[in-house]
Amino acid sequence: MARCSNPLRLASAALMLTVLAGCSAWPDAYEARTCRTIVPAINPPGSTIDVRHTAELPQGGGVEVNYMVRAPDAALRERRIVCRFSPGNSGAGDRLAEIWSDGQRVGDVRLAILQRFWLQSPDALAADPAPFLQLGAVPEVPRKVALVMQHVSSALPLISIYAVLAPAYALVYGLLGRINLAFGEFAAIGGYGALLAFPLASGLGFWPAVLAASIVLGVFAAGMHGLAAGRLVFSPLQRASGQQVLIATIGLAIALQEYMRLSQGSALRWVEPFLNNPVGLARHEGFVVTATPIGAAVTALALAVALSLLALMRWTRFGRFWRACADDPTAAMLVGVDFRGVLAVTFILASALAGLAGTIVTFYYGGVGFAGGIVLGLKSLIAAIAGGIGSIPGAFLGAVLVGGAEALWSALFPIEYRDMAIYGMLAALLIWRPGGLLGLRSNLSR
């Protein structure tokens, strides 16, 4: 098991990634919505509008919308509208500067009227002829099926975040019998690292490359911080009591929060929304089941990570070493297993998972802050405990339970009581099954 000769040097490189994190120049989806909203206003009342394509202009700075329109008592026509935007003042968003309809520029007076009396009216948003993207004709389904599909679609991204972060707690606890309360902060560090890729890779104009670069930088930043924390905090406290380690991780979490606040500031860091135009999946009368491409992407990423982690722990040399050290560290060292090496790799892997969770949060919610890891880390810890702390499959199961319960409560009940309900659910679960869903009673003694 290879060791890192100088974890502080690698952590310094990760620190530079965090300090350099910034914003990106991804186009705001609001531009496309604004341009589509203008379409009903420049066509006769009662027209039937079918938006065929919405795209960013090749040179940037605006969007074009291609659509078919049939006015009352008129033939079907194909039309095109181009909207150009200029930067707004005081960060208030881009300002609509020009409109071109079928190659002809809309006059300044008409543009001012559209902006003042249409775009700022309450009816404008409801008039968007394509609030979601339909990839072909969406199927008609029963009402209950549509509701279930929408709840599942809304819950999957949140479940994905917990499913990536909860196993980090299980990896460390399964090996040491100790809980690291700083994984939420490692997730925030990963989010800051991911932000760095947006300005660095925005010139590529190819979003998969930007997302891949964000994942690499986010995972690297968190993983190297985790390696340093493992060597400087956990390794010296290997034989300490659980209470001492718990207090040490609380101090580590506070130190990391202050480090991020001083290096990044207290304001939230945001990126422009991307891949967030809803796609229609099914419908029941006027209700349309939607999902976003970025939600599907983070769900697929989390599923791939979950399967890869399970395969890693079951069929690789590191997985066998980890299980041996988790069962009996002394016996494992007697047969030649390098416990310190396993510990170092475990902290890198767990912190990388936390960094990936922070990267997913940045992708899906569009921002990260120095204190954003507190609640995320706590709820992921709840998921790990609910599934059985120390059990990696249990961590995934707990993530499904907690994320699904959060999404369902948000959809059906007052959201201000959601966290109280989740914590109450955990208390009831631990009373009923103290070891969690897949945990063993022996875990409680550790």
Sequence and secondary structure as in RCSB ss.txt:
>XXXX:A:sequence
MARCSNPLRLASAALMLTVLAGCSAWPDAYEARTCRTIVPAINPPGSTIDVRHTAELPQGGGVEVNYMVRAPDAA
LRERRIVCRFSPGNSGAGDRLAEIWSDGQRVGDVRLAILQRFWLQSPDALAADPAPFLQLGAVPEVPRKVALVMQ
HVSSALPLISIYAVLAPAYALVYGLLGRINLAFGEFAAIGGYGALLAFPLASGLGFWPAVLAASIVLGVFAAGMH
GLAAGRLVFSPLQRASGQQVLIATIGLAIALQEYMRLSQGSALRWVEPFLNNPVGLARHEGFVVTATPIGAAVTA
LALAVALSLLALMRWTRFGRFWRACADDPTAAMLVGVDFRGVLAVTFILASALAGLAGTIVTFYYGGVGFAGGIV
LGLKSLIAAIAGGIGSIPGAFLGAVLVGGAEALWSALFPIEYRDMAIYGMLAALLIWRPGGLLGLRSNLSR
>XXXX:A:secstr
    S HHHHHHHHHHHHHT        HHHHHHHHHHHHHTS TT EEEEEEEEE TTSSEEEEEEEEE TTS 
EEEEEEEEEEE  STT   EEEEEEETTEE  HHHHHHIIIIIITSTHHHHT S SSEESS   B  HHHHHHHH
HHHHHHHHHHHHHHHHHHHHHHHHHHS   TTHHHHHHHHHHHHHHHHHHHGGG  HHHHHHHHHHHHHHHHHHH
HHHHIIIIITTTTTS HHHHHHHHHHHHHHHHHHHHHHH SS EE    S S EEEEEETTEEEEE HHHHHHHH
HHHHHHHHHHHHHHHSHHHHHHHHHHH HHHHHHTT  HHHHHHHHHHHHHHHHHHHHHHHHHHHSEE TTTHHH
HHHHHHHHHHHH TT HHHHHHHHHHHHHHHHHHHHHS GGGHHHHHHHHHHHHHHH TT SS  GGGGG 
